[in-house]
Amino acid sequence: MKKVKFLASVALICATITTLYAQVKVGLEVKAGLNVSGLYQDSRDSKSTSTPGFHTGALVSVNFPTGFALESGLLLSTKGHAYEYKYKEDKNKFLSEKHYTYGYLEMPFYVAYRLQLRKVTLMWKAGPYIAAALWGNSREEWTHYKKKRVVDYTVKNRNSLYIGNSSSSDLRPFDAGFNFATGVEIKRFTIGVQYSIGFIDVLPHHSEGAYNQVFSVSGGYRIF
């Protein structure tokens, strides 16, 4: 009798797992979009400004019948920031801009929820990310104004940044943070916005902490 009950319990568990597995769907989305990135710094006196970039990659999702989903994937994402310095000499004005661009291979982890409406699916998702720095570049630009007109414009220099953890390094090799995202899905097309905030000081040579923050707009297509 005990053996019969045991076999019945095993059969019930297998049937339940099979039913749940049949309802779980795996998805694949390719996406690309624009980044507007800058630095969140401990010092309030920072003159850092935002700079444009891009992201592209793919996400794999495990979708449950309740509307919840787990997502992860790989993205190539560029981040950075810029500094501006203005000064005057007689009636001449000079503007110096230094732009920094960082390339990351990023892996996000999301917990997502999808709300199915008539023809549109609303999406909310959040979760941590980790990223490895692939490259870093800087360029300096000078603009000469006279009576509000541009007299001269030059790109002074371009340099590759040194990636490392020492105090003399320009960029740390890793970053980690948290993403908050929302969007809509129409048929297989997706449109979304995302805000990311980093938890790691990415500029080891700075005296104050400097953390990546990025606002992104993206479009995607669900292959399945």
Buried (B, 14 or more C-beta within 10 A) or exposed (E): EEEEEEEEEEEEEEEEEEEEEEEEEEBEBBBBBBBBBBBBBEEEEBEBEBBEBEBBBBBEBBBBEEEEBBBBBBBBBBBBBBBEEEEEEEEEBBBBBBBBBBBBBBBBBBEBBBEEEEEEBEBBBBBEBBBEBBEBBBBBBBBBBEEEEEEEEEEEEEEEBEBBEEEEBBBBEEBBBBBBBBBEBEEEEBBBEBBBEBEBBBBBEBEEBBBBBBBBBBBBEBEE
